[in-house]
Amino acid sequence: MIEFRSVSKRFPDGTLAVDDFSLVIPSRKTTVFVGSSGCGKTTLLRMINRMVDPTEGTIEIDGESIATIEPVALRRRIGYVMQNSGLLPHRKVIDNVATVPRLTGVPKKEAHAHALELLDTVGLDRSLANRYPSQLSGGQQQRVGVARGLAVNPNILLMDEPFGAVDPIVRSDLQVETRRLQRELDKTVVFVTHDIDEAFLLGDQVVILEKGAKIAQIGSPEEILANPASEFVASFVGADRGKRALRLSDSGVLVDSDGRAAGVLVNGDDSSES
């Protein structure tokens, strides 16, 4: 479990990126931060692995304050996947995937063997292992980035708009792959995106943010669509437009604009079926 307690971040130029943010991120679920550019979602993500330190407040992982953990050591136990993959261009795929295990002292042969297994996990052919990133497609590079993020078998995987630079078809494939990996690997995933469709597809818990990382609403996709907390949320998620316009019937069934069942809410929990 990751917990933010009254966290704020003010940068040296005076920008208040995060203002008194508190949230519990449950274990073994996917939590998605979604909002417009500049709302503070990436700053929140990067505070989890201390790429950015808060100005005020505390962040804990399983009850331990991350401020007490040396930043490099913390980052080596948390997976991190970024936009444009962030691969080292001068290193082969297998060496990119094995980077962190090698830094932590894993023998090269063992690290490479595990890297090949990870290529299998993310749906890449092992024949790509000895290619360089420039010899891969954008989608393949992103899959290598995910494999590298998983290389030390982290409990937590941070994903910072990882599919923002690929075309829509590849993006859709990668989203499906991410859902599969979460089901199979049972990680705590924190995902950042500006795309509400992506947030609703991937998130068990969706956190809609306004400027300063102010929380506009938290909930499952079904809960947010059925009951937007404000006009801002309704407009942001498109709850008042087209097929996404859902309402809760008297019987507790979510129905779309054509009256077709889209899910069920039971006792406020996400028990939807579609």
Residue, then its C-alpha position, 0 to 999 in steps of 0.5 A: m500500500i502507498e499512502f500520501r499524507s498532506v503532500s505538497k510540492r513547490f518548485p524553486d520557481g514558485t510553482l505549486a505543483v501539488d497542494d495538500f494531497s492525501l490518498v491511499i493507493p491499494s496494493r495489487k490494484t491499478t490506480v490511474f492519475v488522470g488530468s490535463s497537462g500541468c495538473g501535477k499527476t506526473t509530479l505525484l508519480r515521481m514522488i513515489n520513487r523520490m525522483v521528486d521529493p515533497t516540500e511538505g507531507t509524507i509518503e509511505i510504502d507499507g507503513e515505511s516513510i520513503a524519506t528514510i530510504e536512499p533514493v537510488a536504493l528505492r528506485r532499484r526496487i520500484g519498476y518505472v516505465m516512461q514515455n518513449s521507453g527511455l531505453l539506452p540506445h547504445r545497448k542491446v535489448i537484452d542488456n537494456v532489460a538486464t540493466v537494474p539487475r546487473l547494477t544490483g549485483v546479479p551475474k550477467k548470465e543469470a540477468h540475461a536468462h531472466a531478461l529473455e524470460l521477460l521478453d516472453t512475458v511482454g510478448l516479444d520474440r527472443s530473436l529481438a534480444n540482440r537488436y538495438p532500440s533503433q531497430l525496433s518499432g515504437g510498440q516494441q520499444q515500449r514493451v522492452g521498457v515494460a520488461r525492464g521495469l519488471a526486471v527486479n520483480p518489483n511490487i510497485l510499477l510506475m507508468d508515466e504516460p507510457f503509450g503516449a508516443v505510439d499510434p492509436i492501434v499500437r496503443s490499444d494493443l499495449q493497453v490490452e497487454t498491460r491489463r493482461l500483465q496486471r492480472e498475471l503478475d498481481k502488481t501495484v500499478v500507478f499509471v499516469t495519463h491525460d486520456i480518460d478512455e485509457a484511465f477507464l480501461l486500465g484503472d481499478q481506482v481512477v483519480i481525476l485531478e485538477k490543477g495543483a493535484k486537487i482531487a476532483q473525484i476518486g472511484s471506479p470507472e463505473e462509479i464515476l460515470a454513474n455519479p460525476a462529483s461535479e460539472f468539471v468531472a462530468s465534462f472531463v469524462g464526457a458523461d453527458r455525451g453519446k454512448r458514455a452517458l450512463r445513469l443508475s436505474d431504480s434497480g441499481v443497474l447502470v444503463d447507457s443512453d440507449g437504455r442498455a445495461a452497462g453494469v451493476l453497483v452493489n453497496g457502492d462497490d465496483s461489482s459491475e458486469s458487462 
